[in-house]
Amino acid sequence: MTSTAPAAPAAEPTAEPSLPGFAAERGFDLGAVPYTGRILIESLLRGGDPAQAEVLGKRLALGEEPGLEMPFRPARILVQDYTGIPLLVDLAALRDRVAEPGRVNPALPIDVVVDHSVQTDWAGRPDALGLNEALEMSRNQERYSFLKWAEGAFDGLRVIPPGQGIVHQVNLERLATVVAQGPDGTAYPDTVLGTDSHTTMVGGLGVLGWGVGGLEAEAQMLGLAQSLTLPPIVGVRLTGAVSPGTSPVDVVLALTRRLRAENVRAVMLEFTGPGVAELTAPDRCTIANMAPEYGAMTAFFPVDEETLDYLRRTGRTEADVARVREYCVRQRLLRTDGAPAFGRTIDFDLGEVGPGLAGPSRPDQRIGLGELPASFAELHGGEPRTGDVVSDGDLVIAAITSCTSTSNPKAMLAAGLLARRAVERGLSVPAHVKTSLAPGSRAVTRYLAESGLLGDLEQLGFHVVGYGCMTCNGGSGPLNPGVGEDVDRLGLTVAAVLSGNRNFEARVHGQVRAGYLASPALVVALALVGTVRADLENEPLGTDTEGRPVHLRDLWPHHGELRELEDRFIAPEMFTHDQEPAPAWEAIGAPDGEVFAWDPQSTYIRPPAYADPAPVLRSLSGARALVALGDDISTDHISPVGAIPADSPAGRYLLERGVRDFNSYGSRRGNHEVMARGTFSNPRLRNLLLGDDGDSGGRTLHLPSGERLPVFDAARRYADSGTPLIVLAGRSYGMGSSRDWAAKGPWLLGVRAVLAESYERIHRTNLCAMGILPLLLPAGQSWAGLGLTGHEEFDLDLDRARETGEVEVTAGERTFTARADVQSGGEWDVLLAGGTLPYLLGRLRAQETTSV
């Protein structure tokens, strides 16, 4: 959807344009334009392009598709440390390669929130938070020192230190202004691009934002205009109201299933209808967070009085709130009862949603509470086997995680109330369940403590373990004693439940195959029962001290109780108190200078191997398939997160360099040597080159030798023989996180093209940004359906690919035409230059030559 345009940097913004005045002058009904479209029109006007703004306004007012490209520059860029450090490593590498390092400097404000590095090494004990934070600092000193150097070396870069909260919740509670203000006082909509795909969460506050790859963010940061091919703006018309006993997470899981089925891939969604007014701002943000899971580019709720009340409740000043309201009224960006025109509208009745979960391996696999045992049985089948500590179907991780729902006080208070009632009835959590609570910000801990509910959660083992993206991103730490040994010895299928947004196989933990998403309260309930073989609708969670069965309905909080607790214990000062960095962060030193002093012995921060100009991609002859994959391959499958196994190529690389604490793949993203070795090494990746006989564990078939090798070793052998590589895949290739390493890693292995049935939006962009050609198989065909096995030699004729969009592919004795999924001239420029960094380097050097 977005790509680096070859044009010069965007024009300087003009003075504040009047949207109502412009619409009246050009003769279209602004009230019929979706609010998302109004923000895009404002951006065009402020950038000095009234002609395009008029075209867009008239089309959207009639409910037509936009059908145009536009340059888009956000108000700011937002990154977290797992994506931010590689991004800054790339910029540091560019500074090495130009005569004037200061020219490589951000043109937009950038916030880096350090939230992904803390792990759940310790849990279920009062000192877990301190122990985990101490480990985080000791493991990541080198990475954090690099961040401090970057904050001093680059203009407009702000680092939010560890221990403050998850990037999205910090964005909601502190960074989002809803209406931004330029140095000259000009007001304009707050818009944001983020290198985390769940940047869409802020759309619940009326801030237009979406996730991009790190390479795309780099181009934005360096002032290059972005060409946005505007997708359709689809309305989701909400009616009814959420039923008592139904949580915001229940709503979003039901929506995710419905919207996936409606095929909203890569569209802009805008929520409308009377049901919007029935949702609080945190409810809306919970829904907007999951946009990547239902496939949309954005999920937007227009600003209204509830938005303004949220700003007050989270400590914004009355002057700031008044400024937001005045601007939105003036520009007709404040939601009214009128209905904009949408070319397509999806109706959704909030009142039809009941409690549920999603799993066992995708966020759109929504099930009712009573369907949980059947869901697990479909995955596992057969009678459960029992080890010394744990059995098939046992829950081994129950995590209230930081992303989707800890920003929602109603969801967190419900978990606390359920815990209180469970404690009162004498229930406890089985020893095989690892329990944890990772609040999205310190404000959550404050109101849970003030209400007394934190103590109830702690009695069940839900102690605070850290403020960051922990279990939900693979930083779940070791399983409880004896559990992992049973799983490995018997090959058990065990489960995790978390209140996050992703449950792809092996994402949460390499030994945990089944993952379920649920509200925080249901996480507590499942922890009590200790298994996913239980029917929560009909079976008891346990027995109380008097031997009586205790059902979920006996513990479930009432809506009135939650509202009373919110009114009593949540105050604005909780969101503004104590935001000072920890002393351990302050104590970390950092080098000075415009150019970073690389340490050749570092295993964390190394200059990347993909920054220099690459040969122009003109043809691929005699290419081999490195891996052959099926449907729904996520970026976790391609570039894993979490622990690095000692017997993996990445583990062996680190051991050879004397490293004993591997940390995680995410923390090593500043070292391309580790990441290349980790590519396609996920233990749950099914590589069909090896036959349909289960998980390949990061191995592939080297051709034509027929040897089974680790993917990295096979890629090196192909490189030695000069053999280019491709990837074969099915539908929705690259779903999940906006992880540019899922494109960088394959490029380093020698992959230059992917043949797939369809791509997820961000990953398709990332492939182009790395110089890897995304090709679409003929409509309605899979690679197996074309008669391919993946054992063939592939010849790709790319001579006319840019002009026609078509590529003739010869695979053995078969020939077919694939279509290049490249969506703008700017993307072609970047792709053919070998990727974003070589492209940017060429532009920077050209500018230096011109200025001489």
Secondary structure, 3 states (H helix, E strand, C coil): CEEECCCCCCCCCCCCCCHHHHHHHHCCCHHHCCHHHHHHHHHHHHCCCHHHHHHHHHHHHCCCCCCCEEEECCCEEEEEHHHHHHHHHHHHHHHHCCCCHHHCCCCCCEEEECCCCCCCCCCCCCCHHHHHHHHHHHHCHHHHHHHHHHHHHCCCEEEECCCCECHHHHHHHHHCCCEEECCCCCEEECEEEECCHHHHHHHHHCCEEEECCHHHHHHHHCCCCEEEECCCEEEEEEECCCCCCCCHHHHHHHHHHHHHHCCCCCCEEEEECHHHHHCCHHHHHHHHHCHHHHCCCEEECCECHHHHHHHHHCCCCHHHHHHHHHHHHHCCCECCCCCCCCCCEEEEEHHHCCCEEECCCCCCCEEEHHHHHHHHHHHCCCCCCECCCCECCEEEEEEECCCCCCCCHHHHHHHHHHHHHHHHCCCCCCCCCEEEECCCEHHHHHHHHHCCHHHHHHHCCCCECCCCCCHHHCCCCCCCCCHHHHHHHHCCCCEEEECCCCCCCCCCCCCCCEEEECCHHHHHHHHHHCECCCCCCCCCCEECCCCCEECHHHHCCCHHHHHHHHHHHCCHHHHCCCCCCCHHHHCCCCCCCCCCCCCCCCCCCCCCCCCCCCCCCCEEEEEEEEEECCCCCEHHHHCCCCCCCCCCHHHHHHHHCCCCCCCCCHHHCCCHHHHHHHCCCCCCCCCHHHCCCCCCCCEEECCCCCCEEEHHHHHHHHHHCCCCEEEECCCCECECCCCCHHHHHHHHHCEEEEEECCECHHHHHHHHHCCCEEEECCCCCCCCCCCCCCCCCEEEECCCHHHHCEEEEEECCEEEEEEECCCCHHHHHHHHCCCHHHHHHHHHHHHHHHHC
